[in-house]
Amino acid sequence: MSSHREAPEISKDPVADSTDLYAFVSPDKPDTVTIIANYVPLESPAGGPNFYEFGDDVLYEINIDNNGDGKAEIIYQFTFANQVTNANTFLYNTGPIQSLTDTNWNRRQTYSVTRVDMPGAKKQVLGKGLASPPCNIGPLSTPNYPALAGAAIQTLPGGGQVFAGQRAEGFFVDLGAIFDLGILRPFEAAHATFGLANTGLGAMAAGVNSTNGVNVHSIALQLPKSQVTKGGATPSDANSPSSVIGVWTSASRQKARVLKASNGTDVVSGPYVQVSRLGNPLVNEVVVPMSKKDYWNAQPPVNDKQFAAAVLNPELAQLLPVLYPNVFPNLAAYNKGAPKRDDLVAIFHTGLPSGVVSGFQNSMGTTQADMLRLNLAIPPKTSGASNLGLLGGDVAGYPNGRRLFDDVVTIALRAVAGATLPLVDKSFTADAAATAITDGLTTDGNDLTARGNESYLAAFPYLGVPHSGFAAGTS
Amino acid sequence: MNDDDVERPSLSRRLFLQRGSLAVAAAGVASAIPGLTSALTTAESEAPATEAVVADEATATMTEPLVAHVRDLASGEIGLYSGTREVVFHDPTLANRLFNATR
């Protein structure tokens, strides 16, 4: 998945597991940037009686680099607290929850937002005791969910908005196929099948969205561009490196924990240590080897040069010609040499400098750091957008930041398969399959709903209303 | 967010013993490891009467738990966690006494 359960240790700690990160110029407010960091993968909407929530012992951060050093100049910190209004019931709610202050709501979360400006760690508390909405349970418990959750959108001092709570999962991927030894349903007839017979493979089919119908917990920020850029400028020159910001999210826990120490409660103590992070989708998932995934999660992006070898010669690029014989002959021949995928280093680690793609750049320099790099001077594409982003000729999409509807699985597959290699190696000709390969979850480049599976909102926080527990599995 | 270990050699062993004994008890570890509480109590009782300053500090109210992690017996490296701080403390004698308390 993008980054759901992508590393062995963090897969055991879902509230700290960053699943997706989005950063885009807000389509309805183009003077602002929207950043969404998702946590808690694969929430079953009916998962009561203890419905999902953020970790009250986790420090969540959205980090912004605005000078290209691979370090955060601006950090937005989020911490959560739980309140139980009735200790004598097992119920999440004892009646319909009709407002964020409804006494029927028994277990609720509030959160604080703090902006930290570096260097110097100057802190500004932007909000305390902000309400996170309840989960979407069903027609009796949460009868008017869109309005209830909408009331949890908070205005930030100095401009901007924040929301933290449950949302419908917006990422789409055919997990069942891709992790069954690289099956891509639209091309399964071409799979080598490891010599197995009677596998049932053979039909050319659309993909199956494995994340359809599940929820996630989102931290969403919408900020004036001037609040995230160096010197408070509002970028207007798309060719300027200063128009680009790098974004990543991280989750940290305190170093020491004693379970049930006294009074049946846990003791946590010590400095926060990072246990999860996410910039570009799929990098830790399918580029970093398993033995280093949790280590990668604990590292700051500025140290990412140590992972460059896995990017320069990714395992998946080696596997594709083996799994799909004769489909990627040019990639197979390239792999037999000394692969040096500078195209992938540019996409994942440095951004694309000017001159690689005509009229586009999202580079702040040569520091290797896995961040979503967003050129804030490029306006949002409000019509004719491509879910293939830059590969589809849409410079407002991934890898220029990431929008909800960007088909990052297909983009990454095509890039790894060699579609972007000619950008940096003129001697290489991409295989025809490299520009046709797909996860099968979009009908074409203009499909912004993942075959109708995703119902994004037109306004902040953009991710759809979470799926109701009562309705789960009925459609 | 990564916080590097902080070396605090100036932290007195006596202060650690007295604060640590309280903190470990508060964290519930002492009751879980037979002998540890008595070992720490013994250590406190052995404090020279002249360390009046330390004794005064030890009477301060502990407002948050303190967790100790004995990392290495040979060097006596002990990690102390309190609030959002980590202090690395070296005392082979203390480390071994804590270790022996668990035997």
Interface residues (C-beta under 8 A of the other chain):
Chain A: L59 E61 S250 S252 Q254 K255 A256 V258 K260 A261 S262 V267 S269 G270 P271 Y272 V273 Q274 A298 P300
Chain B: M1 N2 D3 A26 A27 G28 V29 E64 P65 L66 V67 H69 G79 Y81 S82 G83 T84 R85 E86
